[in-house]
Amino acid sequence: VVDTTGSMGEEIARVRSMIADVSARIGKLPGNPKLRLGLGLVLYRDHGDVYVTQVHKFTDSVQTFLGYLQGVTADGGGDDPEDVNAALKAAVEELDWADPPALRLAFLIGDAAPHLDYQGEKQYLPVTLEAVSRGIKFMTVSCTQGWHTSLDNMREYVWRHVALLTRMLSSEV
């Protein structure tokens, strides 16, 4: 779940590089271990941008996933908070998560707090509790670009809240 607003250009490049590196390392493991890796992608920005969310369904092909990432550009945003709520909702409700006993793990990567002022939109807490009920865990990566200063504390609070709730309350592995 990746923030693709203008300030996230370097982080998007790092995600591409990390996925390529991890897949290469898995391919070199001795004994050819059987790993099934489902990679899905939710891109998000904010209201008024070209899109609020874009969902790329799970694939077991690292190349297909890297293809998803190849076309991603950082653009838009402009105000401090972004639509993190819509992104979390899309990740929990629109991706076709594997059945148990699969590990359901998502990474939330971004540098801005969520908009908490959008009326009629499901907020991060109910979505996080839905993730807990479905056994989805979130690892959060809070990026700092230096200009998101007014809401840094809110971003940190939300990122920690999402990560802690999904890891501590989940009854599955």
One Martini backbone bead per residue (centre of mass of N, CA, C, O) as a GRO file, in nm:
protein
  173
    1VAL     BB    1   0.089   0.043   0.030
    2VAL     BB    2   0.129   0.334  -0.177
    3ASP     BB    3   0.245   0.640  -0.184
    4THR     BB    4   0.216   0.863  -0.496
    5THR     BB    5   0.313   1.122  -0.428
    6GLY     BB    6   0.551   1.359  -0.498
    7SER     BB    7   0.738   1.281  -0.231
    8MET     BB    8   0.778   0.947  -0.328
    9GLY     BB    9   1.000   0.879  -0.542
   10GLU     BB   10   1.230   0.736  -0.381
   11GLU     BB   11   1.054   0.510  -0.252
   12ILE     BB   12   0.962   0.374  -0.511
   13ALA     BB   13   1.246   0.295  -0.601
   14ARG     BB   14   1.304   0.117  -0.350
   15VAL     BB   15   1.082  -0.090  -0.392
   16ARG     BB   16   1.180  -0.198  -0.658
   17SER     BB   17   1.460  -0.286  -0.558
   18MET     BB   18   1.371  -0.475  -0.327
   19ILE     BB   19   1.205  -0.679  -0.492
   20ALA     BB   20   1.434  -0.765  -0.679
   21ASP     BB   21   1.626  -0.861  -0.453
   22VAL     BB   22   1.446  -1.069  -0.312
   23SER     BB   23   1.391  -1.248  -0.561
   24ALA     BB   24   1.689  -1.319  -0.611
   25ARG     BB   25   1.741  -1.454  -0.334
   26ILE     BB   26   1.527  -1.675  -0.355
   27GLY     BB   27   1.650  -1.805  -0.621
   28LYS     BB   28   1.934  -1.879  -0.442
   29LEU     BB   29   1.829  -2.087  -0.268
   30PRO     BB   30   1.880  -2.367  -0.121
   31GLY     BB   31   1.669  -2.636  -0.233
   32ASN     BB   32   1.424  -2.510  -0.354
   33PRO     BB   33   1.202  -2.365  -0.210
   34LYS     BB   34   0.862  -2.352  -0.125
   35LEU     BB   35   0.722  -2.059  -0.258
   36ARG     BB   36   0.437  -1.843  -0.209
   37LEU     BB   37   0.397  -1.535  -0.371
   38GLY     BB   38   0.179  -1.270  -0.302
   39LEU     BB   39   0.137  -0.984  -0.510
   40GLY     BB   40   0.019  -0.665  -0.421
   41LEU     BB   41  -0.137  -0.337  -0.513
   42VAL     BB   42  -0.166  -0.013  -0.351
   43LEU     BB   43  -0.247   0.298  -0.466
   44TYR     BB   44  -0.204   0.644  -0.341
   45ARG     BB   45  -0.366   0.956  -0.273
   46ASP     BB   46  -0.603   1.209  -0.353
   47HIS     BB   47  -0.820   1.426  -0.369
   48GLY     BB   48  -0.784   1.562  -0.704
   49ASP     BB   49  -0.645   1.347  -0.830
   50VAL     BB   50  -0.621   1.108  -1.066
   51TYR     BB   51  -0.624   0.931  -0.797
   52VAL     BB   52  -0.685   0.749  -0.506
   53THR     BB   53  -0.701   0.446  -0.618
   54GLN     BB   54  -0.499   0.151  -0.700
   55VAL     BB   55  -0.558  -0.189  -0.803
   56HIS     BB   56  -0.345  -0.479  -0.778
   57LYS     BB   57  -0.362  -0.784  -0.800
   58PHE     BB   58  -0.266  -1.075  -0.722
   59THR     BB   59   0.058  -1.229  -0.768
   60ASP     BB   60   0.321  -1.484  -0.841
   61SER     BB   61   0.472  -1.263  -1.012
   62VAL     BB   62   0.739  -1.065  -1.001
   63GLN     BB   63   0.728  -0.940  -1.285
   64THR     BB   64   0.443  -0.833  -1.268
   65PHE     BB   65   0.489  -0.654  -1.023
   66LEU     BB   66   0.715  -0.485  -1.151
   67GLY     BB   67   0.526  -0.379  -1.370
   68TYR     BB   68   0.348  -0.219  -1.186
   69LEU     BB   69   0.586  -0.035  -1.078
   70GLN     BB   70   0.705   0.089  -1.339
   71GLY     BB   71   0.444   0.296  -1.383
   72VAL     BB   72   0.513   0.449  -1.131
   73THR     BB   73   0.435   0.774  -1.010
   74ALA     BB   74   0.513   1.085  -0.870
   75ASP     BB   75   0.212   1.266  -0.777
   76GLY     BB   76   0.069   1.513  -0.629
   77GLY     BB   77  -0.117   1.638  -0.375
   78GLY     BB   78  -0.009   1.929  -0.161
   79ASP     BB   79  -0.104   1.820   0.099
   80ASP     BB   80  -0.050   1.667   0.382
   81PRO     BB   81  -0.277   1.489   0.365
   82GLU     BB   82  -0.404   1.167   0.281
   83ASP     BB   83  -0.584   0.874   0.152
   84VAL     BB   84  -0.541   0.626   0.364
   85ASN     BB   85  -0.819   0.509   0.412
   86ALA     BB   86  -0.873   0.409   0.119
   87ALA     BB   87  -0.625   0.224   0.106
   88LEU     BB   88  -0.693   0.032   0.336
   89LYS     BB   89  -0.966  -0.056   0.227
   90ALA     BB   90  -0.861  -0.175  -0.038
   91ALA     BB   91  -0.672  -0.386   0.088
   92VAL     BB   92  -0.893  -0.539   0.255
   93GLU     BB   93  -1.148  -0.550   0.029
   94GLU     BB   94  -1.003  -0.591  -0.279
   95LEU     BB   95  -0.828  -0.810  -0.202
   96ASP     BB   96  -0.734  -1.160  -0.259
   97TRP     BB   97  -0.698  -1.330  -0.003
   98ALA     BB   98  -0.568  -1.584   0.139
   99ASP     BB   99  -0.607  -1.862   0.290
  100PRO     BB  100  -0.573  -2.043   0.538
  101PRO     BB  101  -0.237  -2.035   0.660
  102ALA     BB  102  -0.172  -1.777   0.545
  103LEU     BB  103   0.013  -1.500   0.524
  104ARG     BB  104  -0.112  -1.169   0.602
  105LEU     BB  105   0.076  -0.908   0.443
  106ALA     BB  106   0.126  -0.556   0.484
  107PHE     BB  107   0.245  -0.249   0.340
  108LEU     BB  108   0.278   0.078   0.475
  109ILE     BB  109   0.363   0.355   0.254
  110GLY     BB  110   0.451   0.682   0.392
  111ASP     BB  111   0.442   1.068   0.458
  112ALA     BB  112   0.131   1.092   0.552
  113ALA     BB  113  -0.141   1.166   0.685
  114PRO     BB  114  -0.461   1.125   0.733
  115HIS     BB  115  -0.765   1.194   0.649
  116LEU     BB  116  -1.025   1.296   0.900
  117ASP     BB  117  -1.241   1.490   0.711
  118TYR     BB  118  -1.393   1.276   0.549
  119GLN     BB  119  -1.702   1.231   0.457
  120GLY     BB  120  -1.819   0.896   0.446
  121GLU     BB  121  -1.547   0.771   0.537
  122LYS     BB  122  -1.361   0.522   0.621
  123GLN     BB  123  -1.168   0.479   0.877
  124TYR     BB  124  -0.881   0.337   0.996
  125LEU     BB  125  -0.991   0.181   1.244
  126PRO     BB  126  -1.216  -0.001   1.121
  127VAL     BB  127  -1.025  -0.121   0.910
  128THR     BB  128  -0.824  -0.244   1.107
  129LEU     BB  129  -1.032  -0.429   1.249
  130GLU     BB  130  -1.093  -0.585   0.992
  131ALA     BB  131  -0.812  -0.695   0.954
  132VAL     BB  132  -0.802  -0.852   1.213
  133SER     BB  133  -1.053  -1.040   1.145
  134ARG     BB  134  -0.874  -1.141   0.872
  135GLY     BB  135  -0.555  -1.164   0.937
  136ILE     BB  136  -0.426  -0.879   0.882
  137LYS     BB  137  -0.105  -0.745   0.847
  138PHE     BB  138   0.082  -0.448   0.939
  139MET     BB  139   0.345  -0.285   0.795
  140THR     BB  140   0.521   0.014   0.869
  141VAL     BB  141   0.633   0.297   0.656
  142SER     BB  142   0.781   0.593   0.762
  143CYS     BB  143   0.826   0.873   0.581
  144THR     BB  144   1.079   1.138   0.548
  145GLN     BB  145   1.103   1.470   0.381
  146GLY     BB  146   1.065   1.748   0.580
  147TRP     BB  147   0.763   1.883   0.501
  148HIS     BB  148   0.598   1.692   0.710
  149THR     BB  149   0.541   1.857   1.006
  150SER     BB  150   0.243   1.911   1.111
  151LEU     BB  151   0.171   1.567   1.089
  152ASP     BB  152   0.381   1.367   1.210
  153ASN     BB  153   0.239   1.268   1.471
  154MET     BB  154  -0.008   1.147   1.329
  155ARG     BB  155   0.134   0.949   1.150
  156GLU     BB  156   0.276   0.791   1.370
  157TYR     BB  157   0.025   0.706   1.520
  158VAL     BB  158  -0.119   0.554   1.293
  159TRP     BB  159   0.102   0.356   1.215
  160ARG     BB  160   0.125   0.226   1.498
  161HIS     BB  161  -0.168   0.145   1.534
  162VAL     BB  162  -0.192  -0.045   1.294
  163ALA     BB  163   0.042  -0.234   1.365
  164LEU     BB  164  -0.036  -0.315   1.654
  165LEU     BB  165  -0.323  -0.421   1.610
  166THR     BB  166  -0.257  -0.642   1.387
  167ARG     BB  167  -0.042  -0.797   1.571
  168MET     BB  168  -0.191  -0.825   1.862
  169LEU     BB  169  -0.503  -0.921   1.778
  170SER     BB  170  -0.426  -1.146   1.616
  171SER     BB  171  -0.492  -1.509   1.590
  172GLU     BB  172  -0.284  -1.533   1.376
  173VAL     BB  173   0.029  -1.571   1.223
   0.00000   0.00000   0.00000
